[in-house]
Amino acid sequence: MKDEDILTTGQAAKLLRISIKSVIQMIDRKHLYGWTIPGSKHRRVRKADVLAFAKQNGIPIDKGT
C-alpha cells in the first residue's frame, strides 16, 4: 500500500467536505473503516474506503483528488 492510499482524518474530512470531528465519529461508530496509530490518538483511513463511503452516500468527490 502506498502512502497516498492512506489518509489522515483531516485529509478525509477535506475530501468529504465535513469536519475532522465528524470523520472521527464516523470511524468510532464503524460507519467508516479506520484505525488508530498505536501509542497515539491519531486515526488513519484508506482513501478507497473514503471514496466508497462517498459513493454509497451520494457525496460528490472532485475527481482531481
Secondary structure as GFF3:
##gff-version 3
##sequence-region A 1 65
A	DSSP	three_ten_helix	3	5	.	.	.	ID=ss1
A	DSSP	beta_strand	6	8	.	.	.	ID=ss2
A	DSSP	alpha_helix	9	16	.	.	.	ID=ss3
A	DSSP	alpha_helix	20	28	.	.	.	ID=ss4
A	DSSP	beta_strand	35	36	.	.	.	ID=ss5
A	DSSP	beta_strand	43	46	.	.	.	ID=ss6
A	DSSP	alpha_helix	47	56	.	.	.	ID=ss7
###
